[in-house]
Amino acid sequence: MGQLRSEIEQHLLMVEEVLGGMDTFIQRLEKRVSRIEEGLGIEPEGISASGWVADLQRVKAELSSIRNLVK
């Protein structure tokens, strides 16, 4: 009975280690997703006026106005 208890405790420790590793992985993944969302300008309310997408849209609009001036 003592050996069975010891084996169960070892297995529980291994499960705790795996869950701890998964938790760390998920936290890092959440940070990456947050950085990507920030860069894209995605907020809970929708797309903001900042971020890479907003910058590209502004450059596209400026390029379009320059092209119209040159025509």
Protein Blocks (a to p, Z undefined) as FASTA:
>chain_A
ZZmmmmmmmmmmmmmmmmmmmmmmmmmmmmmmmmmmmmnopafkbccfedjklmmmmmmm
mmmmmmmmmZZ
